[in-house]
Each structure stands twice: as C-alpha cells, then as structure tokens.
Amino acid sequence: MSSWLTHTLLSVLTVLVGTAAFFFMTTRGTLLVRGLLPGERKPADHVYPIYSNMHLIRLVDFQPIIAAILLFQYDRLVSTIVDGLRSTDLRGKRTLITSCAFGNVMPRVALAARDAGANEVQVVDIIENELLHARRKMQDMAQRLSFHRQDATALALPDASVHANVLFFLLHELPHPLKSQALKEACRVLAPGGKLYLAEFHRPRLRSLRALSWTYFKVFEPLGLALWSSHEPLAQLSAMPGITCERHTVFFGNFQVIVATKAVELTTQS
C-alpha cells in the first residue's frame, strides 16, 4: 500500500475516532460521570452538555453536522411536519415547540405556523442556554415568538391551550418514566382538534441498519432503545383517550414522524 494512501486512511480513522470520542464524552460519558458523583439530583441532570453548554451548542449546531447525524434524512422529517402545519388552519391560535432542537427545524416550524395564521409560536425548554440560542437563530421572527424556561414533563400551560405542538427528537434523550410524562403533557395542552407532531428514531426494517442503530444507541444514547419496545411512542399515544395517530417512516423505517390528533369534543344538544 502506498504511503499517501496509508496516511489518508490513518487521517480518516483519526477523525472518525476523535469525532466518536467527542460525542461520547458530551453525551453518555458525561451522564456516567454525573451518576458517580454524590449530591442531590437535579431535574436537568439527564440533559447532555452538548445541549446545555453554550460553547458546545454553537459548535455542534451546524446544519451539515445535524443532517449527517440523522443520515441526511433531516430535511424529509422537517418537511413532513412543516407541510402538516401549513395545511392546518391556525388562524388566531398558538403553536408550541416543546424543547429546542438543532438545525433549521425551529425557524421552519415558526414560519409554517405563521403562514397558517398562528398568532403566536411559543418555545419552551428546560435549559436557558438553549432558549438563548434559539432566540438568536429566530430573531427575525421575534414579534410572534415567545420563549419560556419550562420542563417538557410539567408544562406551565393550561389544558387545551395550543393547537399544534412539535416535539423534535426529544423522547430518546429522556429517562424512561419521563418519556411517558412528556407525551401526556404534550397531549394535555392540545386543544380539541389540535395536532402533535413527534419526530423520533424508529426500529429499522433492515437487519443491517437495525444492528448499526442498536450499536449507536448502546454506545451513545442507551435511553433511546426503549422507543423500540417498552416506550414505543405510537403505542403510548394511541392508548390515550381521544387521541388518534398516523405514522410516517423514512429511510427503511429508521426515523418516524407521528401525527397525533386530539378528538374534537362533542357537545350534547338539549
């Protein structure tokens, strides 16, 4: 093997190993260290530093990086949500983005909601730095946006107060008991006829891709594997009273967008 090819392969391997080490230490590695430390646990202890440290947020929130992490299916997933919002009558109503997300999903959701007539897009997140970063990304739409520090598992919003709610790759990062609670809260705040748009990982159909996904979760995000079984979001949402669901999958079933609709309340005529 020629020397230039050897050097090229070694350079590529070094980059891949370094990238993997970086993401491990800023995700699961940090949680392992936190678990060994004494002291009282805080509500945001499950949040990776990659989503809480402003320097890391700015470093990683780069569209090509986010697209690569989602195997270049990012745009398809966001477009499914955006198309759904644009086809909904949101005139004079409120749209909620539950938990900030990297990439351009938040500006696109806010723009689609505005085009559908929404009078406000409210963004909530448990991490203040995420809200600050999101505000900076969407400063050209500031008039119809509001940002609030809230926990997705205990929203400080009234029942039936929003007509569209977007959760973009949040569930796989939550401890298992919080997954169910976040879904309950997401549906609680939906108004009758409102829709929840949930984008997440899904169990792939191809065995080879399933093996790769399983390895990824085991190494970096072990809390995500429950979405394949005990905490499958479609099953949990479908079991809630008055909720009907449809699911769209992409890339051999590796990713999903679930659209959950809350039933319109029936009034009894006298």
MOQUI-V883416 format. One record per backbone hydrogen bond with DSSP energy under -0.5 kcal/mol. NH is the residue of the N-H (numbers start at 1). CO is the residue of the C=O. Records with the same first field share a line. If there is no record, write none. Layout:
# MOQUI-V883416
NH=CO, CO
This chain:
# MOQUI-V883416
6=2
7=3
8=4
9=5
10=6
11=7
12=8
13=9
14=10
15=11
16=12
17=13
18=14
19=15
20=16
21=17
22=18
23=19
24=20
25=21
26=22
27=24
28=220
29=24
30=24
31=27
32=28
33=29
34=30
35=31
36=32, 33
37=33, 34
45=42
47=44
50=26
51=48
52=49
53=49
54=52
57=53
58=54
59=55
60=56
61=57
62=60
65=62
66=62
67=63
68=64
69=65
70=66
71=68
72=67
73=70
77=73
78=74
79=75
80=76
81=77
82=78
83=79
84=80
85=81
86=82
87=83
88=85
90=88, 116
92=117
93=90
95=120
96=164
97=122
98=96, 166
99=97, 124
105=102
108=104
109=105
110=106
111=107
112=108
113=109
114=110
115=111
116=112
117=114
118=113
119=93
120=93
121=144
122=95, 120
123=146
124=97
125=148
128=126
131=127
132=128
133=129
134=130
135=131
136=132
137=133
138=134
139=136
141=138
142=139
144=141
145=142
146=121
148=123
150=125, 148
151=154
154=151
157=155
160=188
161=158, 189
162=189
163=94
164=94
165=195
166=96
167=197
168=166
169=167, 199
173=170
174=171
178=175
179=175, 176
180=176
181=177
182=178
183=179
184=180
185=181
186=182
187=183
188=184
189=185
190=187
191=162
193=262
194=191
195=163
196=260
197=165, 195
198=196, 258
199=167, 197
200=256
202=254
204=202
205=252
206=252
210=206
211=207
212=208
213=209
214=210
215=211
216=212
217=213
218=214
219=215
220=216
221=216
224=221
225=222
226=223
227=224
228=225
229=226
231=226
232=229
236=232
237=233
238=234
239=235
240=237
243=240
244=242, 261
246=259
248=257
250=255
254=250, 251
255=250
256=200
257=248
258=198
259=246
260=196, 258
261=244, 259
262=194
263=242
269=267
